[in-house]
């Protein structure tokens, strides 16, 4: 009888753990950092960002090339890029964008266990010609998952 009671307690604990949504700690990324914020509103440049199920895609349709930069999503999630040449198209997976705690952007998909994040703001942080930090807003075409 005592064994039966212990099995019931164990089964209840296992079920509670499964229902609570346990997950592992996020993979630590060396580029994870807080959004720098501050300063004036950024200038918006003509780079359109398209959301796909698990990726974003954008093309530099400006006449300006950008060197090593950081791409920011929703003023929280970031990912460095090597640069963005004139006419270059880049496609990046959402799972590579992380916040300061290395939590990834939730892009969604068929097997997603949590609701996907909306994409409402995309910015390019780079170093300007004067050596100062510059932030440019990009045009989000459709940020719905």
C-alpha positions as CSV (number, residue, x, y, z in Angstrom):
1,X,0.0,0.0,0.0
2,X,2.9,2.3,0.8
3,X,4.5,1.7,-2.5
4,X,1.2,2.5,-4.3
5,X,1.0,5.9,-2.6
6,X,4.6,6.7,-3.6
7,X,3.9,5.8,-7.2
8,X,0.9,8.1,-7.2
9,X,3.0,11.0,-5.8
10,X,5.8,10.3,-8.3
11,X,3.2,10.2,-11.2
12,X,1.7,13.5,-10.0
13,X,5.1,15.2,-9.9
14,X,6.0,14.0,-13.4
15,X,2.7,15.3,-14.8
16,X,3.1,18.6,-13.0
17,X,6.6,19.0,-14.5
18,X,5.3,18.2,-18.0
19,X,2.5,20.7,-17.7
20,X,4.6,23.5,-16.3
21,X,6.6,23.7,-19.6
22,X,10.1,23.0,-18.3
23,X,12.8,23.9,-20.8
24,X,16.6,24.1,-20.8
25,X,18.6,27.2,-20.3
26,X,19.4,29.1,-23.5
27,X,22.7,28.7,-25.3
28,X,24.9,31.5,-24.2
29,X,26.0,33.8,-27.1
30,X,29.0,36.0,-26.9
31,X,27.2,38.8,-28.7
32,X,24.2,38.9,-26.3
33,X,23.8,42.4,-24.9
34,X,21.2,44.9,-23.9
35,X,19.8,47.3,-26.4
36,X,21.9,50.5,-26.2
37,X,18.9,52.9,-26.5
38,X,19.1,56.6,-25.9
39,X,19.6,59.3,-28.4
40,X,17.3,60.7,-31.1
41,X,14.9,58.7,-33.1
42,X,16.8,56.9,-35.9
43,X,16.6,57.8,-39.5
44,X,14.7,55.3,-41.6
45,X,16.4,53.9,-44.6
46,X,14.9,52.2,-47.6
47,X,15.6,48.6,-46.6
48,X,12.5,46.5,-46.5
49,X,12.4,43.5,-44.0
50,X,10.2,40.5,-44.9
51,X,9.3,38.0,-42.2
52,X,9.1,34.4,-43.2
53,X,8.1,31.5,-40.9
54,X,11.6,31.1,-39.3
55,X,13.7,33.8,-41.0
56,X,13.8,37.4,-42.0
57,X,15.0,38.6,-45.3
58,X,16.1,42.0,-46.4
59,X,17.9,43.7,-49.3
60,X,20.0,46.9,-49.2
61,X,18.2,49.0,-51.8
62,X,20.1,52.1,-50.8
63,X,23.2,53.6,-52.5
64,X,25.2,53.1,-49.2
65,X,27.1,50.1,-48.1
66,X,27.4,49.3,-44.4
67,X,30.4,47.6,-42.7
68,X,30.2,45.3,-39.7
69,X,26.9,46.1,-37.9
70,X,24.3,44.8,-35.5
71,X,20.8,44.1,-36.5
72,X,18.2,44.7,-33.8
73,X,14.7,43.3,-33.6
74,X,12.0,45.0,-31.4
75,X,14.8,46.9,-29.6
76,X,15.6,43.8,-27.7
77,X,17.1,41.0,-29.8
78,X,20.3,41.4,-31.7
79,X,22.6,39.6,-34.1
80,X,25.9,40.9,-35.6
81,X,26.3,40.9,-39.4
82,X,29.6,41.2,-41.3
83,X,28.2,44.0,-43.4
84,X,25.6,44.9,-46.0
85,X,26.7,45.8,-49.5
86,X,24.6,47.7,-52.0
87,X,22.1,45.4,-53.5
88,X,23.0,42.5,-51.1
89,X,20.2,40.3,-49.8
90,X,20.6,38.6,-46.4
91,X,18.3,35.9,-44.9
92,X,18.8,35.2,-41.2
93,X,17.1,32.7,-38.9
94,X,15.2,34.1,-35.9
95,X,16.9,31.7,-33.5
96,X,20.2,33.5,-33.9
97,X,18.7,36.8,-32.6
98,X,19.1,36.9,-28.8
99,X,18.5,39.3,-26.0
100,X,20.9,40.3,-23.2
101,X,20.1,37.0,-21.4
102,X,20.7,34.9,-24.6
103,X,16.9,34.2,-24.9
104,X,16.1,33.8,-28.6
105,X,13.5,35.6,-30.6
106,X,10.5,33.3,-30.9
107,X,10.0,32.9,-34.6
108,X,7.4,30.2,-34.5
109,X,6.9,27.3,-36.9
110,X,5.0,24.1,-37.0
111,X,6.7,22.6,-33.9
112,X,6.9,25.8,-31.8
113,X,5.8,25.3,-28.2
114,X,5.3,29.0,-27.5
115,X,3.5,31.8,-29.4
116,X,5.8,33.6,-31.9
117,X,6.9,37.1,-31.3
118,X,5.6,39.9,-33.6
119,X,8.2,41.8,-35.5
120,X,7.4,45.5,-35.1
121,X,10.8,47.2,-35.2
122,X,14.0,46.4,-37.0
123,X,17.1,48.6,-36.7
124,X,20.7,48.5,-38.1
125,X,23.3,49.7,-35.6
126,X,26.6,50.6,-37.3
127,X,29.5,52.9,-37.1
128,X,29.1,56.0,-39.3
129,X,31.7,57.7,-41.4
130,X,32.6,60.0,-38.5
131,X,33.4,57.0,-36.3
132,X,30.2,57.6,-34.2
133,X,27.5,55.0,-33.6
134,X,24.6,55.3,-36.0
135,X,21.3,53.6,-35.8
136,X,19.0,53.3,-38.8
137,X,15.4,52.1,-38.9
138,X,14.4,49.6,-41.5
139,X,11.0,49.2,-43.0
140,X,9.1,46.1,-41.7
141,X,6.7,45.0,-44.4
142,X,4.7,42.4,-42.5
143,X,5.7,41.4,-39.0
144,X,2.9,39.0,-38.3
145,X,3.8,35.4,-37.7
